[in-house]
Amino acid sequence: MKKYDQLIFAALLAAVFVLLSATLGLILPTEINVEGAVDSDLPVAQVQQTVVTAPTQPAVTTPPATQPATPDNSTDDTTSVPAADNTNDSSLPQGNEAILAKYSELMNDAKAKSVGFKKIEWQAIPEEKAQFEGKAFGKILPIASNFFKTEEDAKANPEFKSKDDDATWLPIYHNQKGCLLTDASVIENATCTELPDGNVKIVIELKDEDNSEPPLESPTCDSYIGSMFTPIQFASIRNTLETDPAVKFIVKNVDFDLTYFDCVAELTYNPATNQIVQLDQFMHIDIKINDGSILGLSAKGNAVLDNYMYISEFQY
């Protein structure tokens, strides 16, 4: 990557994808000699490393009507039970409240038992959904995408957690619970159906939410997206933009919002054992820069970050 690209990309991260620096540990310069951005007579200063605190792994094309098919290497060995004759079994949870309660029961049990699992997770920034003022961003977005784990890389290098290992990276991240949501009114849609193999699949889609926050280690969460998924720490990003000297040198007066939309959790479980077979979560974030500047250039615009996560091979 050329030096100019590195500097511009660092500036973009500070304003739009600043959340990535928590995991990438990107280096942001305290002074930059970029023609047309700052005084060309300024010497290039020593750089310092800037890290934003965020609870998520980097964290994710506006999603298609149906989510990508579950990776082949994450679902082939799911546990099944004999198929039942009645696919509309009245014993299945019905209605948003009952379905949410069942999802919470299963997730909280998995966290409490520190289950082992296999996880495949990747991110995407669809260029066709990015709209920014200025010419620099068209060049930056392809570079930004190189810093995410691609679908191909994620499938080739899945994460494995052994039973009784730290369950930090099983949603909800950093929390002792797998679901803190109790308000069924924030559910956009919820279904519970029996599959041909006898397993049961729960699908829950939550309503859109602005500037969600994760609960971290708290037993409660004001954000409903944060109560089921693991959103980026909005407050931490804002604090970094306002207080970090290196970021403040590059970014000025940035006003931004993060809208979480089409967030879906799909959980498949074995009703005979009451154990999770597969957990898929899809989280989509509209990153909106309402005002501000990067290196003296307008930073207005928006981009979409998509996160796809598939967890399988649960070990109880």
VENLIN-V174848 format. One record per pair of residues at least 12 apart in sequence whose ideal C-beta (glycine too) atoms are under 10 Angstrom apart, sorted by the first residue. I is the first residue (numbers start at 1). J is the second residue. Records with the same first field share a line. If there is no record, write none. Layout:
I->J / J
//
This chain:
1->143 / 146
2->143
3->33 / 34 / 44
4->34 / 35 / 136 / 139
5->139 / 140 / 142 / 143
6->26 / 27 / 29 / 143
7->28 / 29 / 32 / 33 / 34 / 37 / 44 / 250 / 295
8->32 / 34 / 37 / 136 / 137 / 139 / 140 / 143 / 250 / 294 / 295 / 297
9->26 / 136 / 139 / 140 / 141 / 143 / 144 / 146 / 147
10->26 / 27 / 28 / 29 / 32 / 47 / 50 / 140 / 246 / 247 / 250 / 294 / 295
11->28 / 29 / 32 / 34 / 37 / 136 / 140 / 247 / 249 / 250 / 251 / 293 / 294 / 295 / 297 / 299
12->132 / 136 / 137 / 139 / 140 / 141 / 143 / 144 / 250 / 251 / 294 / 295 / 299 / 303
13->26 / 28 / 50 / 52 / 140 / 144 / 147 / 247 / 250 / 251 / 294
14->26 / 28 / 50 / 52 / 237 / 240 / 241 / 244 / 246 / 247 / 248 / 249 / 250 / 251 / 254 / 294 / 299
15->237 / 241 / 247 / 250 / 251 / 252 / 254 / 256 / 287 / 289 / 292 / 293 / 294 / 299 / 301
16->125 / 130 / 132 / 137 / 140 / 141 / 144 / 251 / 254 / 256 / 287 / 288 / 289 / 292 / 294 / 299 / 301 / 302 / 303 / 305
17->58 / 125 / 140 / 141 / 144 / 147 / 148 / 237 / 287 / 303 / 305
18->50 / 52 / 54 / 232 / 236 / 237 / 238 / 240 / 241 / 244 / 247 / 251 / 254 / 256 / 287
19->52 / 53 / 54 / 56 / 58 / 59 / 231 / 232 / 233 / 234 / 236 / 237 / 240 / 258 / 285 / 287 / 305
20->52 / 54 / 58 / 59 / 123 / 144 / 147 / 148 / 232 / 305
21->49 / 50 / 51 / 52 / 53 / 54 / 58 / 147 / 237 / 240 / 244 / 247
22->51 / 52 / 53 / 54 / 55 / 56 / 57 / 58 / 59 / 232 / 233 / 236 / 237 / 240
23->51 / 52 / 54 / 56 / 57 / 58 / 59 / 147
24->51 / 52 / 58 / 147 / 148
25->49 / 50 / 51 / 52
26->49 / 50 / 51 / 52 / 147
27->47 / 48 / 49 / 50 / 246
28->47 / 48 / 49 / 50 / 51 / 244 / 245 / 246 / 247 / 249 / 250 / 251
29->44 / 45 / 46 / 47 / 48 / 50 / 246 / 249 / 250
30->44 / 45 / 46 / 47 / 48 / 50 / 245 / 246 / 247 / 248 / 249 / 250
31->43 / 44 / 45 / 46 / 47 / 246 / 249 / 250
32->44 / 45 / 47 / 249 / 250 / 295
33->45
34->250 / 295 / 296
36->295 / 296 / 297
37->136 / 250 / 293 / 294 / 295 / 296 / 297
38->249 / 250 / 295 / 296
45->246 / 249
47->246
48->244 / 245 / 246
49->246
50->240 / 244 / 245 / 246 / 247 / 250
51->240 / 244
52->232 / 233 / 236 / 237 / 239 / 240 / 241 / 244 / 247
53->233 / 235 / 236 / 237 / 239 / 240
54->173 / 214 / 230 / 231 / 232 / 233 / 234 / 236 / 237 / 240
55->168 / 172 / 173 / 174 / 175 / 213 / 214 / 215 / 216 / 217 / 226 / 230 / 231 / 232 / 233 / 236
56->169 / 171 / 173 / 174 / 214 / 229 / 230 / 231 / 232 / 233 / 283 / 307
57->119 / 121 / 123 / 149 / 159 / 169 / 173 / 230 / 307 / 309
58->121 / 122 / 123 / 147 / 148 / 149 / 232 / 305 / 307
59->121 / 123 / 148 / 173 / 214 / 229 / 230 / 231 / 232 / 283 / 285 / 305 / 306 / 307 / 309
60->121 / 122 / 123 / 124 / 125 / 148 / 232 / 281 / 282 / 283 / 284 / 285 / 304 / 305 / 306 / 307 / 308 / 309
61->124 / 125 / 126 / 127 / 128 / 129 / 284 / 304 / 306
62->126 / 128 / 129 / 261 / 262 / 284 / 286 / 304 / 306
63->124 / 126 / 261 / 262 / 263 / 264 / 282 / 283 / 284 / 304 / 306 / 308
65->262
67->262 / 264 / 266 / 280 / 281 / 282 / 306 / 308 / 310
68->122 / 124 / 151 / 280 / 282 / 306 / 308 / 310
69->310
70->120 / 266 / 268 / 278 / 280 / 308 / 310 / 312
71->120 / 122 / 151 / 154 / 155 / 158 / 280 / 308 / 310 / 312
72->155
73->118 / 120 / 155 / 156 / 158 / 310 / 312 / 313
74->117 / 118 / 119 / 120 / 154 / 155 / 158 / 278 / 280 / 310 / 311 / 312 / 313
75->268 / 277 / 278 / 280 / 310 / 312 / 313
76->312 / 313
77->118 / 277 / 312 / 313
78->195 / 197 / 199 / 268 / 270 / 276 / 277 / 278 / 312 / 313 / 314
79->197 / 198 / 199 / 268 / 269 / 270 / 272 / 273 / 275 / 276 / 277 / 278 / 313 / 314
80->195 / 196 / 197 / 198 / 199 / 268 / 270 / 272 / 277
81->194 / 195 / 197 / 198 / 199 / 200 / 270 / 271 / 272 / 273 / 277
82->197 / 198 / 272
83->194 / 195 / 196 / 197 / 198 / 199
84->194 / 195 / 196 / 198 / 200 / 271
86->194
87->193 / 194 / 195 / 196
88->193 / 194
89->192 / 193 / 194 / 200 / 271
91->194 / 200 / 271
92->191 / 192 / 193 / 194 / 200 / 202 / 271
93->105 / 190 / 192 / 200 / 202
94->190 / 191 / 192
95->184 / 187 / 190 / 192
96->183 / 184 / 185 / 186 / 187 / 188 / 189 / 190 / 191 / 204
97->182 / 183 / 184 / 185 / 187 / 190
98->184 / 190 / 192
99->184 / 187 / 190 / 191 / 192 / 202 / 203 / 204 / 267
100->179 / 181 / 182 / 183 / 184 / 186 / 187 / 190 / 202 / 204 / 228
101->179 / 181 / 182 / 184
102->190 / 192 / 200 / 202 / 267 / 269 / 274
103->178 / 179 / 181 / 190 / 192 / 202 / 203 / 204 / 228 / 265 / 267 / 269 / 276 / 279
104->177 / 178 / 179 / 180 / 181 / 182 / 227 / 228
105->178 / 179 / 269 / 274
106->178 / 179 / 200 / 202 / 267 / 268 / 269 / 274 / 275 / 276 / 279
107->170 / 171 / 172 / 177 / 178 / 179 / 180 / 181 / 228 / 265 / 267 / 269 / 276 / 279
108->172 / 176 / 177 / 178 / 179 / 180
109->178 / 274 / 275 / 276 / 316
110->167 / 170 / 171 / 178 / 267 / 269 / 275 / 276 / 279 / 311 / 314 / 316
111->167 / 168 / 170 / 171 / 172 / 175 / 176 / 177 / 178 / 179
112->167 / 176 / 177 / 178
113->163 / 164 / 167 / 275 / 314 / 315 / 316
114->161 / 162 / 163 / 164 / 165 / 166 / 167 / 170 / 315 / 316
115->161 / 162 / 163 / 164 / 165 / 167 / 170 / 178 / 275 / 276 / 311 / 313 / 314 / 315 / 316
116->160 / 161 / 162 / 163 / 164 / 165 / 167 / 170 / 313 / 314 / 315 / 316
117->158 / 159 / 160 / 161 / 162 / 163 / 165 / 167 / 169 / 170 / 276 / 278 / 279 / 311 / 312 / 313 / 314 / 315
118->158 / 159 / 160 / 161 / 310 / 311 / 312 / 313 / 314 / 315
119->154 / 158 / 159 / 160 / 161 / 169 / 170 / 279 / 309 / 310 / 311 / 312 / 313
120->149 / 151 / 153 / 154 / 155 / 156 / 157 / 158 / 159 / 280 / 308 / 309 / 310 / 311 / 312
121->149 / 151 / 154 / 158 / 159 / 169 / 281 / 307 / 308 / 309 / 310 / 311
122->148 / 149 / 150 / 151 / 152 / 153 / 154 / 155 / 306 / 307 / 308 / 309 / 310
123->145 / 147 / 148 / 149 / 150 / 151 / 154 / 283 / 305 / 306 / 307 / 308 / 309
124->145 / 148 / 149 / 150 / 151 / 284 / 304 / 305 / 306 / 307 / 308
125->141 / 142 / 144 / 145 / 147 / 148 / 287 / 303 / 304 / 305 / 306
126->141 / 145 / 303 / 304 / 305 / 306
127->141 / 142 / 144 / 145 / 303 / 304
128->304
129->141 / 284 / 286 / 302 / 303 / 304 / 305 / 306
130->144 / 287 / 301 / 302 / 303 / 304
131->300 / 301 / 302 / 303
132->289 / 294 / 297 / 298 / 299 / 300 / 301 / 302 / 303
133->289 / 297 / 298 / 299 / 300 / 301
134->293 / 294 / 297 / 298 / 299 / 300 / 301
135->297
136->294 / 295 / 297 / 298 / 299
137->289 / 294 / 297 / 298 / 299 / 301 / 303
140->294 / 303
141->303
144->303 / 305
148->305 / 306 / 307
151->308
154->308 / 309 / 310
155->310
158->310 / 311 / 312 / 313
159->311
160->313 / 315
161->311 / 313 / 315
162->315
163->314 / 315 / 316
164->315
165->315
169->230 / 309 / 311
170->276 / 279 / 311 / 314
171->214 / 228 / 229 / 230 / 265 / 279 / 281 / 283 / 309 / 311
172->214 / 215 / 216 / 217 / 221 / 226 / 227 / 228 / 229 / 230
173->214 / 215 / 216 / 229 / 230 / 231
174->214 / 215 / 216 / 217 / 218 / 230
175->214 / 215 / 216 / 217 / 218 / 219 / 221 / 226 / 227 / 230
176->217 / 218 / 219
177->215 / 218 / 219 / 220 / 221 / 227
178->228 / 267 / 276 / 279
179->204 / 221 / 227 / 228 / 229 / 265 / 267
180->215 / 218 / 219 / 220 / 221 / 223 / 224 / 226 / 227 / 228
181->204 / 206 / 221 / 223 / 224 / 225 / 226 / 227 / 228 / 229 / 265
182->220 / 224 / 227
183->224 / 227
184->204
185->207 / 224
186->206 / 207 / 208 / 209 / 223 / 224 / 225 / 227 / 228
187->204 / 205 / 206 / 207 / 224 / 228
188->204 / 205 / 206 / 207 / 208 / 261 / 262 / 263 / 264
189->203 / 204 / 205 / 206 / 207 / 264
190->202 / 203 / 204 / 205 / 206 / 265
191->203 / 204 / 205 / 266
192->204 / 267
194->271
195->268 / 277
197->268 / 270 / 277
198->270 / 271 / 272
199->268 / 269 / 270 / 271 / 272 / 277 / 278
200->267 / 268 / 269 / 270 / 271 / 274 / 277
201->266 / 267 / 268 / 269 / 277 / 278 / 280
202->265 / 266 / 267 / 268 / 269 / 276 / 279
203->264 / 265 / 266 / 267 / 268 / 280
204->228 / 263 / 264 / 265 / 266 / 267 / 281
205->261 / 262 / 263 / 264 / 265 / 266 / 282
206->224 / 225 / 227 / 228 / 229 / 260 / 261 / 262 / 263 / 264 / 265 / 283
207->224 / 225 / 260 / 261 / 263
208->225 / 259 / 260 / 261 / 262 / 263 / 284 / 286
209->223 / 224 / 225 / 226 / 229 / 231 / 258 / 259 / 260 / 261 / 263
210->223 / 225 / 234 / 257 / 258 / 259 / 260 / 261 / 286 / 288
211->223 / 225 / 231 / 232 / 234 / 235 / 237 / 238 / 256 / 257 / 258 / 259 / 260
212->224 / 225 / 226 / 227 / 229 / 230 / 231 / 232 / 233 / 234 / 258 / 259 / 260 / 263 / 283 / 285
213->225 / 226 / 231 / 232 / 233 / 234 / 235 / 236
214->226 / 227 / 229 / 230 / 231 / 232 / 233 / 234 / 236
215->227 / 230 / 231
216->230 / 233
223->260
224->260 / 263
225->258 / 260 / 261 / 263 / 283 / 285
226->260
228->263 / 265 / 281 / 283
229->260 / 263 / 264 / 265 / 281 / 282 / 283 / 307 / 309
230->281 / 283 / 307 / 309
231->258 / 260 / 263 / 283 / 285 / 307
232->258 / 260 / 283 / 285 / 287 / 305 / 307
234->256 / 257 / 258
237->254 / 256 / 258
238->254 / 255 / 256
241->253 / 254 / 255 / 256 / 292
242->254
249->295
250->293 / 294 / 295 / 296
251->289 / 292 / 293 / 294 / 295 / 299
252->291 / 292 / 293 / 294 / 295 / 296 / 299
253->291 / 292 / 293 / 299
254->289 / 290 / 291 / 292 / 293 / 294 / 299 / 300
255->288 / 289 / 290 / 291 / 292 / 299 / 300
256->287 / 288 / 289 / 290 / 291 / 292 / 299 / 302
257->286 / 287 / 288 / 289 / 290 / 302
258->285 / 286 / 287 / 288 / 305
259->284 / 285 / 286 / 287 / 288 / 302 / 304
260->283 / 284 / 285 / 286
261->283 / 284 / 285 / 286 / 304
262->282 / 283 / 284 / 306
263->281 / 282 / 283 / 284 / 285 / 307
264->280 / 281 / 282 / 283 / 284
265->279 / 280 / 281 / 282 / 283 / 309
266->278 / 279 / 280 / 281 / 282 / 310
267->279 / 280 / 281 / 311
268->280 / 312
269->314
270->314
273->316
274->316
275->314 / 315 / 316
276->311 / 312 / 314 / 316
277->312 / 313 / 314
278->310 / 311 / 312 / 313 / 314
279->309 / 310 / 311 / 312 / 314
280->308 / 309 / 310 / 311 / 312
281->307 / 308 / 309 / 310 / 311
282->306 / 307 / 308 / 309 / 310
283->305 / 306 / 307 / 308 / 309
284->304 / 305 / 306 / 307 / 308
285->303 / 304 / 305 / 306 / 307
286->302 / 303 / 304 / 305
287->301 / 302 / 303 / 304 / 305
288->300 / 301 / 302 / 303
289->301 / 302 / 303
290->302
//
